[in-house]
Amino acid sequence: MMTAADLTPGSAPNESPDLGLLFHRLNNQLGIILANAELLESKVKDEISRARATQIVSGVLDALTTAREIRLKTRHS
């Protein structure tokens, strides 16, 4: 599972500070969405709402993985 440390600014040696800041902001925004979706997932009673929350969680995790892949490719270019 990806953590906030995976997308923190300044951890990539060949990365511009502006790009690092953008990844940091994106990670923070996705983290907020993820936390709220996981909370919703655990609190809702009906299966339809739980399934929708699970889709959000899955989508956010995919977005975090994609952001990490983009970051890795940009720092090697």
DRENMAR-579878 format. One record per residue: residue number from 1; y, x, z of N, C-alpha, C, O in turn. Coordinates in nm, 2 decimals. Each point is the difference from the previous one (the first is absolute). Layout:
BEGIN
   k    npy    npx    npz   capy   capx   capz    cpy    cpx    cpz    opy    opx    opz
 NUM      Y      X      Z      Y      X      Z      Y      X      Z      Y      X      Z
...
***
This chain:
BEGIN
   k    npy    npx    npz   capy   capx   capz    cpy    cpx    cpz    opy    opx    opz
   1  -0.12   0.08   0.00   0.12  -0.08   0.00   0.12   0.09   0.00   0.01   0.10   0.07
   2   0.09  -0.14  -0.14   0.13   0.07  -0.01   0.09  -0.02   0.12   0.00  -0.11   0.05
   3   0.06   0.21  -0.01   0.10  -0.01   0.12   0.14   0.03  -0.05   0.02   0.04  -0.11
   4   0.07  -0.07   0.20   0.14   0.03  -0.03   0.02   0.15  -0.03   0.09   0.03  -0.08
   5  -0.16   0.06   0.14   0.01   0.14  -0.02  -0.03   0.04  -0.14   0.04   0.11  -0.05
   6  -0.12  -0.19  -0.02  -0.04   0.03  -0.14   0.12   0.00  -0.09  -0.01   0.06  -0.11
   7   0.11  -0.13   0.14   0.12  -0.02  -0.09   0.13   0.04   0.06   0.10  -0.05  -0.04
   8  -0.10   0.14   0.14   0.12   0.04   0.06   0.08   0.10  -0.08  -0.06   0.08  -0.07
   9   0.19  -0.09   0.07   0.08   0.09  -0.08  -0.01   0.15   0.05  -0.02   0.03   0.11
  10   0.04   0.06  -0.21   0.00   0.14   0.03  -0.14   0.06   0.02  -0.01   0.12   0.02
  11  -0.10  -0.19  -0.03  -0.13   0.06   0.01  -0.05   0.06  -0.13  -0.10   0.07   0.01
  12   0.16  -0.10  -0.12  -0.04   0.05  -0.12   0.10   0.12  -0.04   0.12  -0.03  -0.01
  13  -0.17   0.15  -0.01   0.08   0.11  -0.02   0.09   0.00  -0.12   0.11   0.05   0.00
  14  -0.16  -0.11  -0.11   0.07   0.00  -0.13   0.07  -0.13  -0.03   0.03  -0.03  -0.11
  15  -0.01  -0.05   0.22   0.06  -0.13  -0.02   0.15   0.00   0.03   0.04   0.06   0.10
  16   0.04  -0.13  -0.18   0.14  -0.01   0.03   0.02  -0.08   0.13  -0.08  -0.10   0.02
  17   0.19   0.12   0.05   0.02  -0.08   0.12   0.02  -0.14  -0.03  -0.04  -0.09   0.08
  18   0.11   0.06  -0.19   0.02  -0.14  -0.04  -0.13  -0.07  -0.03  -0.02  -0.12   0.05
  19  -0.07   0.18  -0.11  -0.13  -0.06  -0.03  -0.08  -0.02   0.13  -0.07  -0.10   0.02
  20   0.08   0.20   0.07  -0.07  -0.01   0.13   0.06  -0.12   0.08  -0.08  -0.07   0.07
  21   0.21   0.05  -0.08   0.06  -0.11   0.07  -0.05  -0.13  -0.05  -0.02  -0.10   0.07
  22   0.01   0.09  -0.21  -0.05  -0.12  -0.06  -0.14  -0.04   0.04  -0.03  -0.11   0.03
  23  -0.06   0.21  -0.02  -0.13  -0.02   0.04   0.00  -0.04   0.15  -0.08  -0.09   0.04
  24   0.16   0.15   0.04   0.01  -0.04   0.14   0.04  -0.14   0.02  -0.06  -0.08   0.07
  25   0.17   0.04  -0.15   0.04  -0.14   0.01  -0.10  -0.10  -0.05  -0.03  -0.10   0.06
  26  -0.04   0.13  -0.17  -0.11  -0.08  -0.05  -0.11  -0.02   0.10  -0.05  -0.11   0.03
  27   0.01   0.22   0.04  -0.10   0.00   0.10   0.04  -0.09   0.11  -0.08  -0.08   0.06
  28   0.20   0.09  -0.01   0.05  -0.08   0.11   0.00  -0.15  -0.04  -0.05  -0.08   0.08
  29   0.09   0.05  -0.20   0.00  -0.14  -0.04  -0.14  -0.06  -0.01  -0.03  -0.11   0.04
  30  -0.06   0.19  -0.10  -0.14  -0.04  -0.01  -0.07  -0.01   0.14  -0.08  -0.09   0.02
  31   0.12   0.18   0.07  -0.05  -0.01   0.14   0.04  -0.13   0.07  -0.09  -0.05   0.07
  32   0.21   0.01  -0.09   0.04  -0.13   0.06  -0.07  -0.11  -0.06  -0.05  -0.09   0.08
  33   0.03   0.09  -0.21  -0.08  -0.11  -0.06  -0.14   0.00   0.05  -0.06  -0.10   0.03
  34   0.00   0.22  -0.03  -0.14   0.01   0.05  -0.02  -0.05   0.14  -0.09  -0.07   0.03
  35   0.18   0.11   0.06  -0.01  -0.04   0.14   0.01  -0.15   0.02  -0.07  -0.06   0.07
  36   0.17   0.00  -0.15   0.01  -0.14   0.01  -0.12  -0.08  -0.06  -0.04  -0.10   0.05
  37  -0.01   0.15  -0.16  -0.11  -0.06  -0.06  -0.13   0.01   0.09  -0.07  -0.10   0.01
  38   0.05   0.21   0.05  -0.11   0.02   0.09   0.01  -0.09   0.12  -0.10  -0.06   0.05
  39   0.22   0.04   0.00   0.03  -0.09   0.11  -0.03  -0.14  -0.04  -0.07  -0.08   0.07
  40   0.12   0.04  -0.18  -0.02  -0.13  -0.06  -0.15  -0.03  -0.01  -0.06  -0.10   0.03
  41  -0.01   0.20  -0.09  -0.14  -0.01  -0.03  -0.08  -0.03   0.13  -0.10  -0.07   0.00
  42   0.14   0.14   0.11  -0.07  -0.02   0.13   0.04  -0.13   0.07  -0.08  -0.05   0.09
  43   0.19  -0.01  -0.12   0.05  -0.12   0.07  -0.03  -0.13  -0.06  -0.01  -0.10   0.07
  44   0.00   0.10  -0.21  -0.01  -0.13  -0.06  -0.14  -0.06   0.02  -0.10   0.07   0.02
  45   0.10  -0.20  -0.02  -0.13  -0.07   0.03  -0.07  -0.04  -0.12  -0.13   0.00   0.00
  46   0.20  -0.04  -0.11  -0.07  -0.05  -0.12  -0.04   0.11  -0.09   0.07   0.10  -0.01
  47  -0.18  -0.12  -0.06  -0.06   0.11  -0.09   0.09   0.03  -0.12   0.01   0.11  -0.04
  48   0.06  -0.21  -0.01   0.09   0.02  -0.12   0.11   0.10   0.04   0.03   0.09  -0.08
  49   0.04  -0.12   0.19   0.10   0.09   0.04  -0.05   0.14   0.04   0.07   0.10  -0.04
  50  -0.18  -0.09   0.10  -0.06   0.13   0.03  -0.04   0.07  -0.12   0.03   0.13  -0.01
  51  -0.08  -0.20  -0.09  -0.03   0.07  -0.13   0.12   0.05  -0.07   0.00   0.11  -0.06
  52   0.11  -0.18   0.07   0.13   0.04  -0.06   0.05   0.12   0.07   0.05   0.10  -0.06
  53  -0.06  -0.10   0.19   0.05   0.12   0.08  -0.09   0.12  -0.03   0.06   0.11  -0.01
  54  -0.19  -0.13  -0.01  -0.09   0.11  -0.04   0.04   0.06  -0.13  -0.01   0.12  -0.02
  55   0.05  -0.21  -0.08   0.04   0.05  -0.13   0.13   0.08   0.01   0.01   0.10  -0.07
  56   0.08  -0.14   0.16   0.12   0.08   0.02  -0.03   0.14   0.06   0.05   0.10  -0.05
  57  -0.14  -0.10   0.15  -0.04   0.13   0.06  -0.06   0.09  -0.11   0.03   0.12  -0.01
  58  -0.12  -0.18  -0.07  -0.07   0.08  -0.10   0.11   0.05  -0.10  -0.01   0.12  -0.05
  59   0.10  -0.20   0.01   0.10   0.04  -0.10   0.09   0.11   0.06   0.04   0.09  -0.08
  60   0.00  -0.10   0.20   0.08   0.11   0.06  -0.08   0.13   0.01   0.06   0.10  -0.03
  61  -0.18  -0.11   0.07  -0.08   0.13   0.00  -0.01   0.06  -0.14   0.00   0.12  -0.01
  62  -0.02  -0.21  -0.09   0.00   0.05  -0.14   0.13   0.07  -0.03   0.00   0.10  -0.07
  63   0.11  -0.17   0.11   0.13   0.06  -0.03   0.03   0.13   0.07   0.06   0.09  -0.06
  64  -0.11  -0.08   0.18   0.01   0.13   0.07  -0.08   0.11  -0.07   0.05   0.11  -0.01
  65  -0.16  -0.14  -0.04  -0.09   0.09  -0.07   0.07   0.04  -0.13   0.00   0.12  -0.03
  66   0.05  -0.21  -0.04   0.08   0.03  -0.13   0.12   0.08   0.03   0.02   0.10  -0.08
  67   0.05  -0.13   0.18   0.12   0.09   0.03  -0.04   0.14   0.04   0.07   0.09  -0.04
  68  -0.18  -0.08   0.11  -0.05   0.14   0.03  -0.04   0.07  -0.12   0.03   0.12  -0.02
  69  -0.10  -0.19  -0.07  -0.04   0.07  -0.13   0.12   0.04  -0.08   0.00   0.11  -0.06
  70   0.10  -0.19   0.05   0.12   0.03  -0.07   0.07   0.12   0.06   0.04   0.09  -0.07
  71  -0.03  -0.09   0.20   0.06   0.11   0.07  -0.08   0.13  -0.03   0.06   0.11  -0.02
  72  -0.19  -0.11   0.03  -0.08   0.12  -0.03   0.02   0.05  -0.14   0.01   0.12  -0.03
  73   0.00  -0.21  -0.07   0.02   0.04  -0.14   0.14   0.05  -0.02   0.02   0.10  -0.08
  74   0.08  -0.15   0.14   0.14   0.05  -0.02   0.02   0.13   0.07   0.08   0.08  -0.05
  75  -0.15  -0.05   0.15   0.02   0.13   0.07  -0.07   0.11  -0.07   0.02   0.12   0.02
  76  -0.12  -0.15  -0.11  -0.07   0.10  -0.08   0.06   0.02  -0.13  -0.05   0.08  -0.08
  77   0.15  -0.15   0.04   0.06   0.01  -0.13   0.11   0.10   0.00   0.06   0.03  -0.11
***
